[in-house]
Amino acid sequence: MSRVAVLSRTKINSNVFGVLENYLALTKPRLVSLVLLSTTAGFYLAHPIGIHSFSFVLTLIATSLVAGGSMALNQFLECEIDSKMIRTQNRPLPAERLEPKEALWFGSLTSLFGFLIFVFLVNLPSALLAFLTWASYLFLYTPLKSKTSLSTIVGAIPGAMPPMIGWVGARGNVDFQAFLLFMIIFFWQMPHFLAIAWMYRADYERAGQPILSVIDREGKFVARQMIVNMCALMPVSLLPTMFGLTGTVYFFGAFGLGIGFAAAIIFAAANLDFRARYVFRVSILYLAALFILMVIDKI
């Protein structure tokens, strides 16, 4: 094989991998991994033995497709906004590595395949929950971000649905225990997102997003909201044990994690400019550890 042929093939392979990498970036893999973690916890808590079943695998595949598809469609809808923010300017669409129509088709087809798996291979209730999550994220939360600071609360609803989807994927129905998992993530999201919003408030202001960190320039109300939601999260995170979903290992572990998370928020509240990133990192560790504890407690 000639040197020219080798170089040509190398260039083609490089281009192919580059395109695939851009499509993967549309799905926001790190965020989807958190979605799958909470979905796994919901499925396992609903049916511990079922985690070894093919139904569990199908639930995760369907969830990843719907979640990844919604992320791609979100970037399609927010392409213009992303181009104005330093944090998002290098995403595939604003950086013009992909065309908007490519993101639209990719996101739509990926979501569709996920829904089809839910409907025909998992169960209809989980498909309905997945669709409600997808629709509320794209057609309620996404447009509201440009209109009101209350969009954070609206966005916390689809963000808290994955463990319920996992639960319903295992049992085929929603009950109060599944709602407990929803409430945990709902209240967790507030300090998590407010930390992100404060870290990138200049970006959000540049893009014309009226979120709380843009309105509250001193950060006093932002800090207060972090603390208030943490105060709600603490008792809610202990409810799974109260209602027989988890045992004492989870209860005391969740209590300790809650104290640590609360301490991090109080510490950061005194100086959000320098400590908001600290809350963001601790929040991810907290949620991951909490759901891992739930699973361990069931073993």
Backbone hydrogen bonds, N-H to C=O, Kabsch-Sander energy under -0.5 kcal/mol:
donor,donor_aa,acceptor,acceptor_aa,energy
6,V,2,S,-2.1
7,L,3,R,-2.4
8,S,4,V,-2.3
9,R,5,A,-2.5
10,T,6,V,-2.4
11,K,7,L,-2.2
12,I,8,S,-2.2
13,N,9,R,-2.7
14,S,10,T,-2.3
15,N,11,K,-2.3
16,V,12,I,-2.5
17,F,13,N,-2.6
18,G,14,S,-2.0
19,V,15,N,-2.3
20,L,16,V,-2.5
21,E,17,F,-2.3
22,N,18,G,-1.8
23,Y,19,V,-2.2
24,L,20,L,-2.4
25,A,21,E,-2.1
26,L,22,N,-1.3
27,T,23,Y,-0.7
27,T,24,L,-1.1
28,K,25,A,-1.3
31,L,28,K,-0.6
32,V,28,K,-2.2
33,S,29,P,-2.2
34,L,30,R,-1.2
35,V,31,L,-1.8
36,L,32,V,-2.6
37,L,33,S,-1.8
38,S,34,L,-2.0
39,T,35,V,-2.1
40,T,36,L,-2.6
41,A,37,L,-2.1
42,G,38,S,-2.2
43,F,39,T,-2.5
44,Y,40,T,-2.8
45,L,41,A,-2.6
46,A,42,G,-1.5
47,H,43,F,-2.0
50,G,47,H,-0.7
51,I,47,H,-0.6
51,I,48,P,-1.0
52,H,49,I,-1.6
53,S,50,G,-2.2
56,F,50,G,-0.5
57,V,53,S,-1.1
58,L,54,F,-2.5
59,T,55,S,-2.3
60,L,56,F,-2.1
61,I,57,V,-2.4
62,A,58,L,-2.8
63,T,59,T,-2.4
64,S,60,L,-2.6
65,L,61,I,-2.1
66,V,62,A,-2.5
67,A,63,T,-2.9
68,G,64,S,-2.7
69,G,65,L,-2.5
70,S,66,V,-2.2
71,M,67,A,-2.0
72,A,68,G,-2.0
73,L,69,G,-2.3
74,N,70,S,-2.2
75,Q,71,M,-1.9
76,F,72,A,-1.7
77,L,73,L,-2.4
78,E,74,N,-1.9
79,C,76,F,-0.9
82,D,78,E,-3.1
83,S,79,C,-1.5
84,K,80,E,-0.5
84,K,81,I,-1.4
85,M,81,I,-0.6
85,M,82,D,-0.9
88,T,85,M,-0.8
89,Q,85,M,-1.2
91,R,88,T,-1.8
95,A,91,R,-2.3
96,E,93,L,-1.6
97,R,92,P,-2.5
98,L,92,P,-1.5
102,E,99,E,-0.8
103,A,99,E,-1.7
104,L,100,P,-2.4
105,W,101,K,-2.4
106,F,102,E,-2.5
107,G,103,A,-2.8
108,S,104,L,-2.2
109,L,105,W,-2.7
110,T,106,F,-2.5
111,S,107,G,-2.1
112,L,108,S,-2.4
113,F,109,L,-2.6
114,G,110,T,-1.8
115,F,111,S,-2.5
116,L,112,L,-2.5
117,I,113,F,-1.9
118,F,114,G,-2.1
119,V,115,F,-2.8
120,F,116,L,-2.6
121,L,117,I,-2.2
122,V,117,I,-1.0
122,V,118,F,-0.9
123,N,118,F,-1.1
127,A,123,N,-1.5
128,L,124,L,-2.3
129,L,125,P,-2.3
130,A,126,S,-2.5
131,F,127,A,-2.3
132,L,128,L,-2.5
133,T,129,L,-2.3
134,W,130,A,-2.6
135,A,131,F,-3.1
136,S,132,L,-2.3
137,Y,133,T,-1.9
138,L,134,W,-2.0
139,F,135,A,-2.9
140,L,136,S,-1.1
141,Y,136,S,-2.7
142,T,137,Y,-1.6
144,L,140,L,-1.8
145,K,141,Y,-1.5
146,S,143,P,-1.0
147,K,144,L,-2.0
148,T,144,L,-2.4
151,S,148,T,-1.3
152,T,149,S,-1.3
153,I,150,L,-0.7
154,V,150,L,-1.7
155,G,151,S,-3.1
156,A,152,T,-1.2
157,I,153,I,-0.5
157,I,154,V,-1.3
159,G,155,G,-1.5
160,A,156,A,-0.9
160,A,157,I,-0.9
161,M,158,P,-1.2
164,M,161,M,-1.0
165,I,161,M,-2.1
166,G,162,P,-2.4
167,W,163,P,-2.3
168,V,164,M,-2.9
169,G,165,I,-2.4
170,A,166,G,-1.3
171,R,167,W,-2.5
172,G,168,V,-2.2
178,A,175,D,-0.6
179,F,175,D,-1.4
180,L,176,F,-1.5
181,L,177,Q,-1.2
182,F,178,A,-1.6
183,M,179,F,-2.4
184,I,180,L,-1.9
185,I,181,L,-1.8
186,F,182,F,-2.4
187,F,183,M,-2.3
188,W,184,I,-1.9
189,Q,185,I,-2.2
190,M,186,F,-0.7
192,H,188,W,-1.5
193,F,189,Q,-3.4
194,L,190,M,-2.6
195,A,191,P,-1.7
196,I,192,H,-1.6
197,A,193,F,-3.2
198,W,194,L,-2.0
199,M,195,A,-2.2
200,Y,196,I,-2.0
201,R,198,W,-1.1
204,Y,200,Y,-2.2
205,E,201,R,-2.4
206,R,202,A,-2.2
207,A,203,D,-1.8
208,G,205,E,-1.3
209,Q,204,Y,-3.0
211,I,209,Q,-1.9
214,V,211,I,-1.3
215,I,211,I,-1.8
216,D,212,L,-3.1
217,R,215,I,-1.3
219,G,216,D,-0.6
223,A,219,G,-2.4
224,R,220,K,-2.1
225,Q,221,F,-2.6
226,M,222,V,-2.0
227,I,223,A,-2.1
228,V,224,R,-2.8
229,N,225,Q,-2.3
230,M,226,M,-1.8
231,C,227,I,-2.3
232,A,228,V,-1.4
233,L,229,N,-2.4
234,M,230,M,-2.3
236,V,232,A,-1.6
237,S,233,L,-2.8
238,L,234,M,-0.6
238,L,235,P,-0.9
239,L,235,P,-0.7
239,L,236,V,-1.0
241,T,238,L,-1.0
242,M,238,L,-1.2
243,F,239,L,-2.0
244,G,241,T,-1.6
245,L,240,P,-2.8
246,T,240,P,-1.3
251,F,247,G,-1.9
252,F,248,T,-2.5
253,G,249,V,-1.7
254,A,250,Y,-3.5
255,F,251,F,-2.1
256,G,252,F,-2.2
257,L,253,G,-2.5
258,G,254,A,-2.5
259,I,255,F,-2.2
260,G,256,G,-2.1
261,F,257,L,-2.7
262,A,258,G,-2.8
263,A,259,I,-2.3
264,A,260,G,-1.9
265,I,261,F,-2.0
266,I,262,A,-2.6
267,F,263,A,-2.4
268,A,264,A,-2.2
269,A,265,I,-2.4
270,A,266,I,-0.7
270,A,267,F,-0.6
271,N,268,A,-1.8
274,F,271,N,-0.9
275,R,271,N,-1.6
276,A,272,L,-1.9
279,V,275,R,-1.4
280,F,276,A,-2.1
281,R,277,R,-2.3
282,V,278,Y,-2.4
283,S,279,V,-2.6
284,I,280,F,-1.5
285,L,281,R,-1.9
286,Y,282,V,-2.8
287,L,283,S,-2.3
288,A,284,I,-2.3
289,A,285,L,-2.5
290,L,286,Y,-2.4
291,F,287,L,-2.2
292,I,288,A,-2.1
293,L,289,A,-2.3
294,M,290,L,-1.8
295,V,291,F,-1.9
296,I,292,I,-2.7
297,D,293,L,-2.6
298,K,294,M,-0.7
298,K,295,V,-0.9
299,I,295,V,-0.7
299,I,296,I,-1.0
